[in-house]
Amino acid sequence: MVFSIVLIFSMTLAGGLLLRVLVRRTRPGTCDPLEWLDDFSAAAYRPMERLLDARDSAFLASQAGFEPSIARRLRRQRIGIFQSYLHGMIRDFHRLFGVARFVTVYASQDSGALAADLWRLRWSFYRCLIAIEARVAFSTIGLGAADVRGLRASLERMQLYTQRLLPAVEQVA
């Protein structure tokens, strides 16, 4: 008896939470992708370029009272911040890709060529992403540094490509 009451209560609670998540995701007007594109800038990811720079660790090592544990903690914190930036960059790339796919459907140009360009840009981004992840893994043990300029350039190319597609849709609409 008690078990069935607890089971019914937990199922009702889980159903309510699921419904809340679904309503939140389908709420109209949460974010217009084209408005987001106007505000987006890949330059927001420039600070990533210095986060894992070895010069900061070298400077820290030259200071009085330096202990290796301080450098390790700083490195862990910076890698965490770097990973946060990286997740944001991936999310923004997927948003750009989604907008570009949407625009490609309504473009007056040959959509086959546009789709091929999109997949090339996507592959380039993922190739750079894999290289960055490997470099970050090596940098955690002190071997080399991660250079994100290629990844950021790939994101900028996707942004420019998506922005160039927009006039084609605006002419149709």
VENRA-V141141 format. One record per run of one state. SS is the DSSP state (~ for helix, > for strand, _ for the rest). FROM is the first residue (numbers start at 1). TO is the last residue. If there is no record, write none. Layout:
ss->[SS | SS]
from->[FROM | FROM]
to->[TO | TO]
This chain:
ss->[_ | ~ | _ | ~ | _ | ~ | _ | ~ | _ | ~ | _ | ~ | _ | ~ | _ | ~ | _]
from->[1 | 2 | 26 | 33 | 40 | 42 | 46 | 48 | 52 | 54 | 62 | 68 | 107 | 111 | 141 | 149 | 173]
to->[1 | 25 | 32 | 39 | 41 | 45 | 47 | 51 | 53 | 61 | 67 | 106 | 110 | 140 | 148 | 172 | 173]
